[in-house]
């Protein structure tokens, strides 16, 4: 029964205009709700933004498409409120990328939050733990586990694929059937990151150690602000 509880979660993905937490913005959110291992609903929200999409060759999100998108405030607030609801468990592939962008957006918009109270499952960390030295893009991991991603780099489709990937991993590895925590996955991530940083040092590749903090940079762990009210339906 406890193992099945681990399979009720919200899977989250974002598409952004680039890699800069300061200058780029979230252009698309994807949410996939899983109940006891079954995907119950998938939602994709395009976001109307003024910034240049420097990643258009990757995400194919055009200015014309997001011109009719949702308000950044409304969808970020929707996610902010959903994360306050039980079971407070989210799946996010390469969590540090998406959660840093989400945390930056929450802070920019003035929403209070506390990621430390959310159980975060990152299938990328699990993939690196059990398949070291293998290609680890979402596309590669899905191929390994026979997960179909209908529309790669569509945030809703990627969120569903990440959720289905985790369900498949949960069924295969005994460690994931018991109680698990952010500390367990953080330990797996740190084991990988130490080796990767040593490799970068040997190759003379410069890096910021903060980029290897998981599942988010410390400055995005929490943010205090007055509580805001949600006008959109939760689901």
Secondary structure, DSSP 8 states (H G I E B T S, - for coil): -HHHHTT-EEEEEEEESSS-TTT--EEEEEEEEEETTEEEEEEEEEB---S--TTHHHH---HHHHHT-B-HHHHHHHHHHHTTSTT-EEE-TTHHHHHHHHHHHHHHHT--EEGGGSEEE-HHHHHHHHSTTS--SHHHHHHHTT---SSTT-HHHHHHHHHHHHHHHHHH-GGGGS---HHHHHHHHHHHHHHHHHHHHHHT----GGGG-SSS-GGGSEE--------S---
